[in-house]
């Protein structure tokens, strides 16, 4: 048997066998995050039970056989294997692998890694018919791979040359958010469309898209990421203190740490939480009935196109931006907003504060007429 041990902020798997010398043997898990350490610990326990791993025998690290002449496909396989074991969450592994393999097919699996250039990355990122948000997302997955290759001396390239273009010019990410009037319009269109569909028999009176209205309110009040919201069950709620624990054995947060969101004094959010919890059949029932983020995003986008056809830039994540911007706009201190949004750095929150500077002229103009 083995136990998970923490020492000096790092985690270890400690194995015990009274017939071995020493009777206890620790294996470094090389992480400070409990969720990631637990996953590695379980993997080692299984390997030990199957006889595939012996902590008392010094493990020989496989030699890295990669070189500048290695095929792109081989380098990607090694990179994905290493990162998924050491750093990535399950969802990150799935999404990043999809993009990296698509890039491999576009650039050529047999191509020597040293022959890659910024042009190869840019040609894939800025391919025709792809929205800016997708291009930016692809770059966030490809650029770390390029950086890893440069660090391991497999590739020589200026990483700043990997860019997202729009009409042949570099385009910076735009933070999209939704105004109060746009939220009201969107919610009304959802109600009208659902009622019309029910009358025509297209949607079920008991099970329809009206749940999306609650989700919109939850996202713009809580500022949670959609993956965090859809992972919530009654087990995440402490109904005495009304604290929400984000993160569980089946869901790892972006920071790989469990986080707490205190909603006790946030009246509209607490009231919505109480109603949704009352509708959950069991402690493991998802708060919004399912955990399919892609389905949720498609449904949300469908109604956005109906209600706000000129706002193609709005996505579910825009509601998180909306929460942050509204808090700052109404004078909530930036460090308080950072804690509520659970940003790793106040600089991230400052980016939203800087965005509000573009509203200055408009707001002054409304007053000085």
LINKA-V210627 format. One record per pair of residues at least 24 apart in sequence whose C-alpha atoms are under 10 Angstrom apart, sorted by the first residue. I is the first residue (numbers start at 1). J is the second residue. D is the distance in whole Angstrom. If there is no record, write none. Layout:
i:I j:J d:D
i:I j:J d:D
//
This chain:
i:1 j:45 d:7
i:1 j:48 d:9
i:1 j:49 d:9
i:2 j:26 d:9
i:2 j:41 d:8
i:2 j:42 d:9
i:2 j:44 d:9
i:2 j:45 d:7
i:2 j:48 d:9
i:3 j:38 d:10
i:3 j:41 d:8
i:3 j:42 d:10
i:3 j:45 d:9
i:4 j:29 d:10
i:4 j:34 d:9
i:4 j:37 d:8
i:4 j:38 d:7
i:4 j:40 d:10
i:4 j:41 d:7
i:4 j:42 d:9
i:5 j:29 d:10
i:5 j:37 d:10
i:5 j:41 d:10
i:6 j:32 d:9
i:6 j:34 d:9
i:6 j:37 d:10
i:7 j:32 d:10
i:8 j:32 d:9
i:9 j:33 d:9
i:9 j:34 d:10
i:10 j:34 d:9
i:10 j:37 d:9
i:11 j:36 d:10
i:11 j:37 d:6
i:11 j:38 d:9
i:11 j:40 d:10
i:11 j:41 d:9
i:12 j:37 d:8
i:12 j:38 d:10
i:12 j:40 d:10
i:12 j:41 d:8
i:13 j:37 d:9
i:13 j:38 d:9
i:13 j:40 d:9
i:13 j:41 d:6
i:13 j:42 d:9
i:13 j:44 d:8
i:13 j:45 d:9
i:13 j:55 d:9
i:14 j:41 d:9
i:14 j:45 d:10
i:14 j:55 d:9
i:15 j:44 d:10
i:15 j:45 d:9
i:15 j:48 d:9
i:15 j:54 d:10
i:15 j:55 d:7
i:15 j:56 d:9
i:16 j:55 d:10
i:17 j:56 d:10
i:20 j:56 d:8
i:21 j:56 d:8
i:22 j:56 d:8
i:23 j:56 d:9
i:24 j:55 d:10
i:24 j:56 d:9
i:25 j:54 d:10
i:25 j:55 d:7
i:25 j:56 d:7
i:26 j:55 d:7
i:26 j:56 d:9
i:27 j:55 d:7
i:27 j:56 d:9
i:29 j:86 d:9
i:30 j:86 d:8
i:31 j:86 d:8
i:31 j:87 d:9
i:32 j:256 d:9
i:32 j:257 d:10
i:33 j:87 d:10
i:33 j:255 d:9
i:33 j:256 d:6
i:33 j:257 d:6
i:33 j:258 d:9
i:34 j:256 d:8
i:34 j:257 d:7
i:34 j:258 d:9
i:35 j:89 d:10
i:35 j:247 d:9
i:35 j:248 d:8
i:35 j:249 d:7
i:35 j:250 d:9
i:35 j:251 d:9
i:35 j:252 d:7
i:35 j:253 d:9
i:35 j:256 d:6
i:35 j:257 d:7
i:35 j:258 d:8
i:36 j:85 d:9
i:36 j:86 d:8
i:36 j:87 d:8
i:36 j:88 d:9
i:36 j:89 d:8
i:36 j:252 d:8
i:36 j:256 d:7
i:36 j:257 d:9
i:37 j:86 d:9
i:37 j:256 d:10
i:38 j:249 d:9
i:39 j:85 d:9
i:39 j:249 d:9
i:40 j:85 d:8
i:40 j:86 d:8
i:66 j:113 d:9
i:66 j:152 d:9
i:66 j:153 d:10
i:66 j:154 d:8
i:67 j:112 d:9
i:67 j:113 d:8
i:67 j:114 d:9
i:67 j:152 d:9
i:67 j:153 d:8
i:67 j:154 d:6
i:67 j:155 d:9
i:68 j:112 d:7
i:68 j:113 d:6
i:68 j:114 d:5
i:68 j:115 d:8
i:68 j:149 d:9
i:68 j:152 d:10
i:68 j:153 d:8
i:68 j:154 d:5
i:68 j:155 d:7
i:68 j:156 d:10
i:69 j:111 d:9
i:69 j:112 d:5
i:69 j:113 d:6
i:69 j:114 d:6
i:69 j:115 d:9
i:69 j:154 d:8
i:69 j:155 d:10
i:70 j:110 d:9
i:70 j:111 d:8
i:70 j:112 d:5
i:70 j:113 d:6
i:70 j:114 d:8
i:70 j:154 d:8
i:71 j:108 d:9
i:71 j:109 d:6
i:71 j:110 d:5
i:71 j:111 d:6
i:71 j:112 d:5
i:71 j:113 d:6
i:71 j:114 d:9
i:71 j:115 d:10
i:72 j:103 d:10
i:72 j:104 d:7
i:72 j:105 d:10
i:72 j:107 d:9
i:72 j:108 d:7
i:72 j:109 d:5
i:72 j:110 d:6
i:72 j:111 d:6
i:72 j:112 d:6
i:72 j:113 d:5
i:72 j:114 d:9
i:72 j:115 d:9
i:72 j:116 d:9
i:73 j:100 d:10
i:73 j:101 d:8
i:73 j:104 d:7
i:73 j:105 d:9
i:73 j:107 d:10
i:73 j:108 d:8
i:73 j:109 d:5
i:73 j:110 d:7
i:73 j:111 d:8
i:73 j:112 d:9
i:73 j:113 d:9
i:74 j:109 d:8
i:74 j:110 d:9
i:74 j:112 d:10
i:74 j:113 d:9
i:75 j:109 d:10
i:75 j:112 d:9
i:75 j:113 d:7
i:75 j:145 d:10
i:75 j:149 d:9
i:75 j:154 d:9
i:76 j:100 d:7
i:76 j:101 d:8
i:76 j:104 d:8
i:76 j:109 d:9
i:76 j:113 d:10
i:76 j:145 d:8
i:76 j:149 d:10
i:77 j:101 d:9
i:79 j:145 d:8
i:79 j:148 d:8
i:79 j:149 d:9
i:80 j:145 d:9
i:87 j:256 d:9
i:88 j:252 d:10
i:88 j:254 d:9
i:88 j:256 d:9
i:89 j:251 d:9
i:89 j:252 d:7
i:89 j:253 d:8
i:89 j:254 d:8
i:89 j:255 d:10
i:89 j:256 d:8
i:90 j:250 d:10
i:90 j:251 d:9
i:90 j:252 d:8
i:91 j:227 d:9
i:91 j:251 d:9
i:91 j:252 d:9
i:92 j:141 d:9
i:92 j:254 d:9
i:95 j:138 d:10
i:95 j:141 d:9
i:96 j:137 d:10
i:96 j:138 d:8
i:96 j:140 d:9
i:96 j:141 d:6
i:96 j:142 d:8
i:96 j:145 d:10
i:97 j:141 d:9
i:98 j:138 d:10
i:98 j:141 d:10
i:99 j:124 d:10
i:99 j:125 d:10
i:99 j:137 d:9
i:99 j:138 d:7
i:99 j:139 d:9
i:99 j:141 d:7
i:99 j:142 d:8
i:100 j:138 d:9
i:100 j:141 d:7
i:100 j:142 d:7
i:100 j:145 d:9
i:103 j:138 d:9
i:103 j:142 d:8
i:112 j:154 d:10
i:112 j:155 d:10
i:113 j:149 d:8
i:113 j:154 d:7
i:113 j:155 d:7
i:113 j:156 d:10
i:114 j:149 d:9
i:114 j:150 d:10
i:114 j:153 d:9
i:114 j:154 d:6
i:114 j:155 d:5
i:114 j:156 d:7
i:114 j:157 d:9
i:115 j:154 d:10
i:115 j:155 d:8
i:115 j:156 d:9
i:116 j:146 d:9
i:116 j:154 d:10
i:116 j:155 d:7
i:116 j:156 d:9
i:116 j:157 d:8
i:117 j:146 d:9
i:117 j:155 d:8
i:117 j:156 d:8
i:117 j:157 d:6
i:117 j:158 d:9
i:117 j:159 d:10
i:117 j:161 d:9
i:117 j:162 d:9
i:118 j:143 d:10
i:118 j:146 d:9
i:118 j:156 d:10
i:118 j:157 d:7
i:118 j:158 d:7
i:118 j:159 d:8
i:118 j:160 d:9
i:118 j:161 d:6
i:118 j:162 d:6
i:118 j:163 d:9
i:119 j:161 d:8
i:119 j:162 d:8
i:119 j:163 d:10
i:120 j:162 d:9
i:121 j:146 d:9
i:121 j:161 d:9
i:121 j:162 d:7
i:121 j:163 d:9
i:121 j:164 d:10
i:122 j:161 d:8
i:122 j:162 d:6
i:122 j:163 d:6
i:122 j:164 d:7
i:122 j:165 d:8
i:123 j:162 d:10
i:123 j:163 d:10
i:123 j:164 d:10
i:123 j:165 d:10
i:125 j:162 d:9
i:125 j:163 d:8
i:125 j:164 d:7
i:125 j:165 d:8
i:126 j:163 d:8
i:126 j:164 d:6
i:126 j:165 d:6
i:126 j:166 d:8
i:126 j:167 d:10
i:126 j:168 d:9
i:127 j:165 d:10
i:131 j:166 d:10
i:131 j:312 d:10
i:131 j:313 d:9
i:132 j:164 d:8
i:132 j:165 d:8
i:132 j:166 d:8
i:132 j:171 d:9
i:132 j:172 d:9
i:132 j:173 d:8
i:132 j:174 d:9
i:132 j:313 d:9
i:133 j:164 d:10
i:133 j:173 d:8
i:133 j:174 d:9
i:133 j:313 d:8
i:133 j:315 d:9
i:134 j:164 d:10
i:135 j:163 d:9
i:135 j:164 d:6
i:135 j:165 d:9
i:135 j:166 d:10
i:135 j:173 d:10
i:136 j:163 d:9
i:136 j:164 d:6
i:136 j:165 d:9
i:136 j:171 d:10
i:136 j:172 d:9
i:136 j:173 d:7
i:137 j:164 d:10
i:138 j:164 d:9
i:139 j:163 d:7
i:139 j:164 d:7
i:174 j:313 d:9
i:174 j:355 d:10
i:175 j:313 d:9
i:175 j:314 d:9
i:175 j:317 d:10
i:175 j:318 d:8
i:175 j:321 d:7
i:175 j:322 d:9
i:175 j:325 d:10
i:175 j:351 d:9
i:175 j:352 d:8
i:175 j:355 d:8
i:176 j:311 d:9
i:176 j:312 d:10
i:176 j:313 d:6
i:176 j:314 d:6
i:176 j:315 d:8
i:176 j:317 d:9
i:176 j:318 d:5
i:176 j:319 d:9
i:176 j:320 d:10
i:176 j:321 d:7
i:176 j:322 d:8
i:177 j:220 d:10
i:177 j:311 d:10
i:177 j:313 d:9
i:177 j:314 d:7
i:177 j:315 d:9
i:177 j:316 d:10
i:177 j:317 d:9
i:177 j:318 d:5
i:177 j:319 d:6
i:177 j:320 d:8
i:177 j:321 d:6
i:177 j:322 d:5
i:177 j:323 d:9
i:177 j:324 d:9
i:177 j:325 d:8
i:177 j:326 d:9
i:178 j:220 d:9
i:178 j:311 d:9
i:178 j:314 d:8
i:178 j:315 d:10
i:178 j:318 d:7
i:178 j:319 d:7
i:178 j:320 d:10
i:178 j:321 d:8
i:178 j:322 d:6
i:178 j:323 d:9
i:178 j:325 d:10
i:178 j:326 d:10
i:179 j:319 d:10
i:179 j:322 d:8
i:179 j:326 d:9
i:180 j:322 d:9
i:180 j:326 d:10
i:182 j:304 d:10
i:182 j:307 d:8
i:182 j:308 d:8
i:182 j:311 d:10
i:183 j:213 d:10
i:183 j:216 d:8
i:183 j:217 d:9
i:183 j:220 d:9
i:183 j:304 d:10
i:183 j:307 d:10
i:183 j:308 d:10
i:183 j:319 d:10
i:184 j:307 d:10
i:185 j:304 d:10
i:185 j:307 d:7
i:185 j:308 d:8
i:186 j:213 d:9
i:186 j:216 d:9
i:186 j:300 d:10
i:186 j:303 d:7
i:186 j:304 d:7
i:186 j:305 d:9
i:186 j:306 d:8
i:186 j:307 d:5
i:186 j:308 d:7
i:187 j:212 d:8
i:187 j:213 d:6
i:187 j:214 d:9
i:187 j:216 d:8
i:187 j:217 d:9
i:187 j:303 d:9
i:187 j:304 d:10
i:187 j:307 d:9
i:188 j:213 d:9
i:188 j:307 d:9
i:189 j:303 d:7
i:189 j:304 d:9
i:189 j:306 d:7
i:189 j:307 d:6
i:189 j:308 d:9
i:190 j:300 d:10
i:190 j:302 d:10
i:190 j:303 d:7
i:190 j:304 d:9
i:190 j:306 d:9
i:190 j:307 d:8
i:193 j:303 d:9
i:193 j:306 d:9
i:209 j:299 d:8
i:209 j:300 d:9
i:209 j:303 d:10
i:211 j:276 d:10
i:211 j:288 d:7
i:211 j:289 d:9
i:212 j:288 d:9
i:212 j:296 d:8
i:212 j:299 d:8
i:212 j:300 d:7
i:212 j:303 d:10
i:213 j:300 d:10
i:214 j:272 d:8
i:214 j:273 d:10
i:214 j:276 d:9
i:214 j:288 d:9
i:215 j:272 d:10
i:215 j:287 d:10
i:215 j:288 d:8
i:215 j:296 d:9
i:215 j:300 d:10
i:215 j:316 d:10
i:215 j:319 d:10
i:216 j:300 d:9
i:216 j:316 d:8
i:216 j:319 d:7
i:216 j:320 d:10
i:217 j:268 d:9
i:217 j:269 d:8
i:217 j:272 d:9
i:217 j:319 d:9
i:218 j:268 d:9
i:218 j:269 d:7
i:218 j:270 d:10
i:218 j:272 d:8
i:218 j:273 d:9
i:218 j:319 d:9
i:218 j:320 d:10
i:218 j:323 d:10
i:219 j:269 d:10
i:219 j:316 d:8
i:219 j:317 d:8
i:219 j:318 d:9
i:219 j:319 d:6
i:219 j:320 d:6
i:219 j:321 d:10
i:219 j:322 d:9
i:219 j:323 d:8
i:220 j:269 d:10
i:220 j:316 d:10
i:220 j:317 d:9
i:220 j:318 d:9
i:220 j:319 d:5
i:220 j:320 d:6
i:220 j:321 d:8
i:220 j:322 d:6
i:220 j:323 d:5
i:220 j:324 d:9
i:220 j:326 d:9
i:221 j:263 d:10
i:221 j:266 d:9
i:221 j:268 d:8
i:221 j:269 d:6
i:221 j:319 d:8
i:221 j:320 d:8
i:221 j:322 d:9
i:221 j:323 d:6
i:221 j:324 d:9
i:221 j:326 d:9
i:221 j:327 d:10
i:222 j:261 d:8
i:222 j:262 d:10
i:222 j:263 d:8
i:222 j:266 d:9
i:222 j:269 d:7
i:222 j:319 d:9
i:222 j:320 d:8
i:222 j:323 d:7
i:222 j:324 d:9
i:222 j:340 d:8
i:222 j:341 d:8
i:223 j:317 d:9
i:223 j:318 d:10
i:223 j:319 d:7
i:223 j:320 d:4
i:223 j:321 d:7
i:223 j:322 d:8
i:223 j:323 d:5
i:223 j:324 d:7
i:223 j:340 d:8
i:223 j:341 d:6
i:223 j:342 d:9
i:224 j:261 d:9
i:224 j:317 d:9
i:224 j:319 d:9
i:224 j:320 d:6
i:224 j:321 d:10
i:224 j:323 d:9
i:224 j:340 d:9
i:224 j:341 d:7
i:224 j:342 d:9
i:225 j:253 d:9
i:225 j:254 d:9
i:225 j:316 d:9
i:225 j:317 d:7
i:225 j:318 d:10
i:225 j:319 d:9
i:225 j:320 d:7
i:225 j:321 d:10
i:225 j:341 d:9
i:226 j:291 d:9
i:226 j:292 d:10
i:226 j:293 d:7
i:226 j:294 d:10
i:226 j:296 d:9
i:226 j:297 d:9
i:226 j:316 d:7
i:226 j:317 d:7
i:226 j:319 d:9
i:226 j:320 d:9
i:227 j:251 d:9
i:227 j:252 d:10
i:227 j:253 d:9
i:227 j:254 d:10
i:227 j:291 d:8
i:227 j:292 d:9
i:227 j:293 d:7
i:227 j:294 d:10
i:228 j:252 d:9
i:228 j:253 d:7
i:228 j:254 d:9
i:228 j:291 d:9
i:228 j:293 d:10
i:229 j:286 d:9
i:229 j:287 d:8
i:229 j:288 d:8
i:229 j:291 d:9
i:229 j:293 d:9
i:230 j:286 d:7
i:230 j:287 d:7
i:230 j:288 d:7
i:230 j:289 d:8
i:230 j:290 d:7
i:230 j:291 d:5
i:230 j:292 d:7
i:230 j:293 d:7
i:230 j:296 d:9
i:231 j:284 d:10
i:231 j:285 d:10
i:231 j:286 d:7
i:231 j:287 d:8
i:231 j:288 d:9
i:231 j:290 d:8
i:231 j:291 d:6
i:231 j:292 d:9
i:231 j:293 d:10
i:232 j:284 d:9
i:232 j:285 d:8
i:232 j:286 d:6
i:232 j:287 d:6
i:232 j:288 d:8
i:232 j:289 d:10
i:232 j:290 d:10
i:232 j:291 d:9
i:233 j:276 d:10
i:233 j:277 d:8
i:233 j:280 d:8
i:233 j:282 d:9
i:233 j:283 d:6
i:233 j:284 d:5
i:233 j:285 d:6
i:233 j:286 d:5
i:233 j:287 d:5
i:233 j:288 d:9
i:233 j:289 d:9
i:233 j:290 d:10
i:234 j:273 d:10
i:234 j:276 d:9
i:234 j:277 d:6
i:234 j:278 d:9
i:234 j:280 d:7
i:234 j:281 d:10
i:234 j:282 d:8
i:234 j:283 d:5
i:234 j:284 d:7
i:234 j:285 d:7
i:234 j:286 d:8
i:234 j:287 d:7
i:235 j:282 d:9
i:235 j:283 d:6
i:235 j:284 d:7
i:235 j:285 d:9
i:235 j:286 d:10
i:235 j:287 d:10
i:236 j:260 d:9
i:236 j:283 d:9
i:236 j:284 d:9
i:236 j:287 d:10
i:237 j:261 d:10
i:237 j:262 d:10
i:237 j:263 d:10
i:237 j:273 d:9
i:237 j:274 d:10
i:237 j:277 d:9
i:237 j:283 d:10
i:238 j:262 d:10
i:238 j:264 d:10
i:239 j:264 d:9
i:239 j:270 d:10
i:239 j:273 d:10
i:239 j:274 d:9
i:239 j:277 d:10
i:240 j:264 d:9
i:241 j:265 d:10
i:242 j:266 d:10
i:242 j:270 d:8
i:242 j:273 d:9
i:242 j:274 d:10
i:243 j:270 d:10
i:254 j:344 d:10
i:255 j:342 d:9
i:255 j:343 d:9
i:255 j:344 d:8
i:259 j:342 d:8
i:260 j:339 d:10
i:260 j:340 d:9
i:260 j:342 d:9
i:261 j:339 d:9
i:261 j:340 d:7
i:261 j:341 d:9
i:261 j:342 d:9
i:262 j:340 d:8
i:263 j:340 d:10
i:321 j:352 d:8
i:322 j:352 d:10
i:324 j:349 d:8
i:324 j:352 d:7
i:324 j:353 d:9
i:325 j:349 d:9
i:325 j:352 d:6
i:325 j:353 d:7
i:325 j:355 d:8
i:325 j:356 d:8
i:326 j:352 d:10
i:326 j:356 d:10
i:327 j:353 d:10
i:328 j:352 d:8
i:328 j:353 d:7
i:328 j:356 d:8
i:329 j:353 d:8
i:329 j:356 d:7
i:329 j:359 d:10
//
